[in-house]
Amino acid sequence: RDLVIHDDDLVVGTHGRSFWILDDMSPLRALVPANTKLPANMLPGSRATLGELYMFPPRATYRFRRNKNTDTPLPPEEPAGKNPPDGAIIYYYLKNNARGPMTLEIFDAAGKMVRRYSSADVPDSISRQLNVPTYWVRPPQILSSAAGSHRFVWDLHYTRPAGASFSYPISAIVGDTPLEPVGPPVLPGKYTVKLAADGRSVVAPFVVKIDPRVKMTSGELVQQHDLALTMARVTWDAAPAIAGLHSLRSALKDRLARAGTGPLATALTGLDERAAGLEGAAAPSAASAATSNLTRLSRQALALLDTFESADMPPTAQAVAAANDVATRAAAAIATWEALNTKDLPALNAQLTAAGLPAIEVGK
């Protein structure tokens, strides 16, 4: 019945009771600039004009909450429209298959890397203990390095927090429900995407805009973003430390079984007790409870991250105070782990070597 172009979307009205939207027609504009007269025998966007590696300039993208429906989705057989992708749409073209891994990197206005993807990434697997229908699940998205044209969607989030129990929320969309929790969302502003393959790279700028329904000030947005990112970093930093502590305690148990009795056994037991309290595998003493237990601190950071990102609202004073406290205690716990690993463990290894037992290497 009619066609309307709204920004970079093509809206199609039918003679029936429906309308359709073709999301993001910006690649067509990049291929065929305005007022360009093409030869009659040339298709728009002939592949010969794209080169070995080409990336279409991404359009401006709005940052918005993926889905705030608090109930299960419609049954898959129920007719329903499909929302546009919840992120920045990146179109690219490869003339030939990439010979090695291909990468896609996102940088903020200050040049700091926000997210990195690779064609060698291993997709998330679906748990055998899945407690929701499999048709809820969003298929894994892998950066394709095959010849041809491709679309990749960056979800406008940093990397997921570590140490979380990932699951699919009840606010589901059939065939398009991602694992949660996701990483903190990025701030509105200017970004750059870099695509690289076989020694070639292309870059393109794009803009992330705030949801116009959000009424937060720029200062409140920055505060919410910084606090959420700080809590995510607590989990990222705690995860390798917790893994290292677990590896250390396993090795200490092995050496203790072979050390017999005496000063060496006492040293092994003492270090194991400290590591257990720091890891959270054993209840720490009352004196050390506030500064130890990386597992507990990571869980607290996850809970606060969820609090900050539950809505586009200014953080409460109580949440800010709690986040600052967790960040301070986590930094102290990480410092304790580093001292234990770089000072106390070498001293213990000297005793093990003198006793004819193998030294301990964390992670091995």
N, C-alpha and C positions, 0 to 999 in steps of 0.2 A: 504493500500500500504506500509505503514511504520509506525513505532513507534519511537519517540525520547523523552527521558527524559531530560528536561531542568530545572535545579535546582529541584524544587518540583512540577513541572507541567509535565503532560503527553501529548505530542503532537501527534495527530493521523492524518495521511494523507490518504485520500481515493483514490480509482481509478477514482473518478469523479473530479470535479473542486473545491473541498472544503477541509478544514482541521478543526480539532476540537481540543480544549484544555480542558483537565480535570484539573481544578484549584486545586492546593494544594493536593497532594497525600501523604503529610507527615504523616497522621494518619496510612497509610499502613506501612510505614517504622517503626513507633513506635510500631506497633503490631507485625511485623515480622522483627526483626533485621537482618542485612546482614549476609549471610552465615549460617543462621539457617535452620537446616533440621527438618521438621515437620513430625510427624507420619502420615501415610496415612489416618487414620480415624479422624484426627483433622483438623478442619477448621482454617485458619489463623485468629488470633485475637479472639480465643474462649472467650466468655463472662466470663468464669470462671477465666480468668487471670486478669480481670480489677478491681475487688473488688467492694465495695459499691459505691465509688465515684472516678472517674478517669478523668483526663484532659490530652489530648494529647499535647505535647510540641508545641506551636505555631511556625510557621516558621517566618523567617525574612520578614518584610513587608515594602514596599516602600510608602512613603508619597507623594501623587500626587493629583493634582486638579481633582475633580470628573468628571467635564464635562465643557469644555469651548466652546461648540457649542452655537452660538449666535442666533439660530433660533429654531423653534419648532421641535419636533422629527419626525421621519418617521411615517407614519400611522401604526397602530398596525398590519394590514394585510400584510405589506411589509416585506419580508424575511430579517432578519438581525441577526447578531451574538449578543452575550451577553457579556458585559465586566465582568472581575472578580470583586468580591466585593471590594468596595473602603474603605478598612480598614483591621485590623488584624482579621484573621479568627481563632476562638477559638472553638475547638471540645471538647466535654465532654460526659461522660457516667454516668448514674445513674442506679444502679441495681433495686431500688425500687422508688416509688413516694416519694418525699420529704414530710415530715409531716408538715413542716413550710415553711416560705419564704426562698428562696434561693438567695444568693447574689454573684455578680461578681464585683471585685474591681481591678482597674488598678493603679499601683504605679510607680513613676519615679525612677531614679537611686538614688535619695536622700531619698527615702522612703515616699515622699509626695503623697497623694492620688490625682489622676488626674480625675478619673471618677468612678462612682458607679452605678450599676444596681441591681434591685431586681425583683424576680418573682412576687412581689406584685405591681409593677409599673402599673399605669393606662396608656394605650396606648393613643396616640394623636387621637382625633376625627377629622373627615373630616367636615369642615365648610359647613353649608348649603348655604353660599354665595360663594362657590367655583366658580372661574371664569375661570377654565381650565377643560379639560375633566378628569373624574375620573380615566381613564385608565393611566393617567400620574403618579398617586400617588404611592409612595413606601408603601407597606403594613407595618403596625406597627410590630416592632420586640420586643417580650417579652421573657425574660429569662425563658425557660421552666424548671419546676421542676418535670416533669413527667418521669417515668421510660423509659430508652432507650438511644439512642445516639442522640446528638443534635449539631447544629452548631449555633454559635452566632458571629456577626461581630461588633467589636468596630470600629467606624469611625475615630479614631485617633484625635478626637477633645475633648475639654473640654465641660462642660455643656453649653447649649445655653444661650445667653444673655437674661436678663429679660427686660420686657417692650417693646419688639419689636412687630411690626405688621408682623406676620409670613405669608408667602405665598409660592406658588410653582413657581420657576423661569421658564422663557421661555426656558432656556437651559435644556430642559427636556429629560428624557429617559423613554420610555414606561414602565410602571409598576415599575419604580425604581427612582422616583424623590422625594428627601426628602424636608421637609420644610426648608425654609431659613428665617433668617440667622442661621447658625450653630455656635457653639462656636469656639474659636481660635484653630488652629491646634497645636498639640504638636511638640516639637523639635525632630529631629532625635536623637537616643540614645538608652540606655538600659532601659527596662521596665519589670515589673513583674505583672502577673495576678494571682489573688487569687480567688478561687471558694469555697464557703462554703455552707453546707446544713446539717441540723440535727446534729450540733455539730462537724461535720467533715469538714476539709478544705484541699485543695491541692493548691500548688503554682507552677508556671512555669515562667522562664525568656524568654524574646524574644527581638528582636532588631527592631527598626524602622529606616529605611534608607531613606536618602534624594533622591528625584527624580534626577537621574544622569544628567538630562537636565538643572537643576538649577545651576546657576553659582555664587550664593551668597557665601560670606565668612561665616565662623562660627560666627564671631562677628556680621555680618549683620543679620544672622538668629536669633541670640539671641536677638538683639535689636528689630527686628520685632515682635518676640514672646512676649517679655516682654511688649511692648507697647500695643499689641492686648489684652494680658491678663489683663493689667491694665484697659483698657477701658471696658472689660467685667465685671471686678470687680466693676467698677463704677455702672453699671446697676444692678448687684446683690445686692450691698449695698443700692442703691437708692430705689429699689422695695419695701422692707418692710418698709422703712421710709415713702415713699409716701402713702402706704396703712395705716400706722399708722396715718399720718396726716389727711387722708380722714376720718378715724374712729373718730379721735379727733374732727374734725370740725362738724361732724354729731352730736356728743354728745354735743358740745358747742351750736349748734343751738337749741337742745332740752332744755338745761338748760336756755338759754337766753329767750326762750318763757315763762318760768315759773318764771323767776327771777324778773320781773317787772322793776322798774327803781331804780337807785341808784348806789353806789360803786360796788356792785356785777355785775350788768349789764355792767358797764364800764370795769371791769376786764375781763369779758367773751368776750366782743367785742374786746378788745385789743389783747387778746390771739388769737382770731379767725383771726384777720387781719394779725398777724405775721405768723400763720400757713398757711393761704391762700397764702401769698407771698412766703413762703418756699416751699409749695407744687407745686405752679405754677398755682393754680386755679384762681388767680387774678394777675393782672399786678403789679409787685413790684415797689417800688419807685426807682427813678434814683440812689439813693445812695446805695440801696441794690441789684440792678439788677445784679451786677457782682458776688455776693456771694450767692444769693438765687436761688430759682426756681430749685428744684431737677428734675422736669419733663423735663425742657429744657436741663439740664446737662446730663441727661440720654440719651436723643435723640442725643445730640452732641457726646456722647461716642459711641453710635450705629453707627453714620455716620463715625466716625474715625475708628472704628473697621472694617467696610466695606472697608474703604480706605486702611488700612494696609493689609487686606487679599484679596484684589482684584487681586493680582498677587504676584509671588515670586520675589520681587524686594526690594532693600533697601528703607527704609522710607525716604521721603523728609524732609529737615530741617523744612519746614513750618508745615508739619504734626506732627513732633516730638514736636515742640513748642506748637501747638494746643492741643496735648494730655496731655502734662505736665500742661498746663493751666487748662484744664478740670479736671484733677485729683486733682489739688490743690484746685480748687473751690468746687469740690464735697466733698472733705474731710472736708472743712470748713462748708459746708451745713449740712453734716451728724453730725458734732460736734454740730452745732446749734440745730438740731433736738433732739439730745441726752440731751442737756442741758434743752431744753424746756420740754422734757418728764420726766426728773428726778428731776428737780428743780422747774420750773415754774408751772407745772401741780400739784404737791403736794401742793404748796402754794395756788393755786386756789381751790383745793379740800377742804382745811381747811375752806375757805370762804363758799363753798357750804354746807359743813356739818353744819357750824354754822347757816346757813340760813334754815336748814331743808331739803335741796335738796340732792339727791344722788351724791356721788363722781363719777368722770369720770375714767373709766379704758379703756385704749386704746385697741382696738380690741374687745371690748365687747359692 
